[in-house]
Amino acid sequence: RTVRQEIVWAPAPWKIRLTARAARYDYDVQTEGIGINPPHRLKEEFRLRTRTERALSPRTTLYADLTWERSRSNDPLANYRVKTVFTGLDVTF
């Protein structure tokens, strides 16, 4: 099951995009742990992303992207949190 929402606001020459996503995965075949009746594997993912763009010309755009992501699971190796930030310049030839 997944739910996703995106909001875009574009007052020229800017464009701001906010995205949120949540997902839950129920694995019917995979189990977690050991024993006679181990529980089925579960995983939840959450992601927030914002991207800000500034048009410098009709062919050139400067942008910055920030992403926050979290994964929760009953498998300890699948739990994590990460933040990613990057910037760039898009040029269309």
Sine and cosine of phi, psi and omega as CSV:
sin_phi,cos_phi,sin_psi,cos_psi,sin_omega,cos_omega
0.00,0.00,0.71,-0.70,-0.04,-1.00
-0.66,-0.75,0.62,-0.78,0.14,-0.99
-0.76,-0.65,0.65,-0.76,-0.06,-1.00
-0.60,-0.80,0.62,-0.78,0.04,-1.00
-0.68,-0.73,0.66,-0.75,0.03,-1.00
-0.73,-0.69,0.70,-0.72,0.05,-1.00
-0.82,-0.57,0.76,-0.65,0.02,-1.00
-0.83,-0.56,0.75,-0.67,0.06,-1.00
-0.80,-0.60,0.82,-0.58,-0.14,-0.99
-0.74,-0.67,0.93,0.36,0.14,-0.99
-0.98,0.19,0.90,-0.44,-0.10,-0.99
-0.83,0.55,0.65,-0.76,0.05,1.00
-1.00,-0.04,0.30,0.95,-0.03,-1.00
-1.00,-0.09,0.36,-0.93,0.16,-0.99
-0.55,-0.84,0.84,-0.54,-0.03,-1.00
-0.86,-0.51,0.79,-0.61,-0.04,-1.00
-0.83,-0.56,0.81,-0.59,0.08,-1.00
-0.91,-0.42,0.77,-0.64,-0.02,-1.00
-0.75,-0.66,0.70,-0.71,0.08,-1.00
-0.77,-0.63,0.63,-0.78,-0.02,-1.00
-0.58,-0.81,0.66,-0.75,0.09,-1.00
-0.71,-0.70,0.67,-0.74,-0.02,-1.00
-0.60,-0.80,0.52,-0.85,0.08,-1.00
-0.75,-0.66,0.74,-0.67,0.00,-1.00
-0.88,-0.48,0.81,-0.58,0.08,-1.00
-0.93,-0.36,0.92,-0.39,-0.03,-1.00
-1.00,-0.04,0.90,-0.43,-0.04,-1.00
-0.98,0.21,-0.48,0.88,-0.08,-1.00
-0.99,-0.13,-0.65,0.76,-0.03,-1.00
-0.97,0.25,0.66,-0.75,0.04,-1.00
-0.88,-0.48,0.28,-0.96,-0.01,-1.00
-0.82,-0.58,0.81,-0.59,0.02,-1.00
0.98,-0.18,-0.13,-0.99,-0.01,-1.00
-0.81,-0.59,0.14,-0.99,0.03,-1.00
0.85,-0.52,-0.08,-1.00,-0.05,-1.00
-0.95,0.31,-0.64,0.77,-0.04,-1.00
-0.71,-0.70,0.95,0.30,-0.03,-1.00
-0.94,0.34,0.48,-0.88,-0.02,-1.00
-0.94,0.33,0.44,-0.90,0.09,-1.00
-0.93,0.38,0.50,-0.87,0.00,-1.00
-0.96,0.29,0.67,-0.74,0.05,-1.00
-0.81,-0.58,0.53,-0.85,0.05,-1.00
-0.52,-0.85,0.69,-0.73,0.09,-1.00
-0.82,-0.58,0.70,-0.72,0.02,-1.00
-0.82,-0.57,0.66,-0.75,0.05,-1.00
-0.76,-0.65,0.70,-0.71,0.00,-1.00
-0.62,-0.78,0.73,-0.68,0.12,-0.99
-0.84,-0.54,0.70,-0.71,-0.03,-1.00
-0.62,-0.78,0.67,-0.74,0.14,-0.99
-0.77,-0.64,0.69,-0.72,0.03,-1.00
-0.75,-0.66,0.81,-0.59,0.01,-1.00
-0.90,-0.44,0.79,-0.61,-0.02,-1.00
-0.85,-0.53,0.53,-0.85,0.06,-1.00
-0.72,-0.70,0.90,-0.44,0.03,-1.00
-0.96,0.27,0.86,-0.51,0.05,-1.00
-1.00,-0.02,-0.49,0.87,0.07,-1.00
-0.37,-0.93,0.08,-1.00,0.02,-1.00
-0.87,0.49,-0.35,0.94,-0.03,-1.00
-0.92,-0.40,-0.03,1.00,-0.10,-0.99
-0.77,-0.64,0.75,-0.66,-0.01,-1.00
-0.71,-0.71,0.75,-0.67,0.10,-0.99
-0.99,-0.15,0.67,-0.74,-0.05,-1.00
-0.61,-0.79,0.37,-0.93,0.11,-0.99
-0.70,-0.71,0.66,-0.75,-0.08,-1.00
-0.75,-0.67,0.77,-0.64,0.04,-1.00
-0.81,-0.59,0.79,-0.61,0.00,-1.00
-0.77,-0.64,0.72,-0.70,0.12,-0.99
-0.87,-0.49,0.75,-0.66,-0.04,-1.00
-0.66,-0.75,0.61,-0.79,0.04,-1.00
-0.68,-0.74,0.67,-0.74,0.06,-1.00
-0.81,-0.58,0.78,-0.63,0.05,-1.00
-0.85,-0.52,0.65,-0.76,-0.04,-1.00
-0.42,-0.91,0.31,-0.95,0.15,-0.99
-0.99,0.12,-0.01,1.00,0.18,-0.98
-1.00,-0.09,0.92,-0.39,-0.08,-1.00
-0.86,0.51,-0.46,0.89,-0.01,-1.00
-0.97,0.23,-0.20,0.98,-0.02,-1.00
-0.98,-0.21,0.12,0.99,0.04,-1.00
-1.00,-0.03,0.79,-0.61,0.06,-1.00
-0.32,-0.95,0.30,-0.95,0.15,-0.99
-0.72,-0.69,0.65,-0.76,0.00,-1.00
-0.54,-0.84,0.60,-0.80,0.11,-0.99
-0.84,-0.54,0.72,-0.69,-0.02,-1.00
-0.78,-0.63,0.74,-0.68,0.05,-1.00
-0.76,-0.65,0.76,-0.65,0.12,-0.99
-0.51,-0.86,0.41,-0.91,0.04,-1.00
-0.77,-0.64,0.30,-0.95,0.00,-1.00
-0.21,-0.98,0.03,-1.00,0.01,-1.00
-0.75,-0.66,0.87,-0.49,0.07,-1.00
-0.99,-0.11,0.78,-0.62,0.04,-1.00
-0.80,-0.60,0.81,-0.58,0.04,-1.00
-0.99,-0.16,0.80,-0.60,0.01,-1.00
-0.99,-0.17,0.00,0.00,0.00,0.00
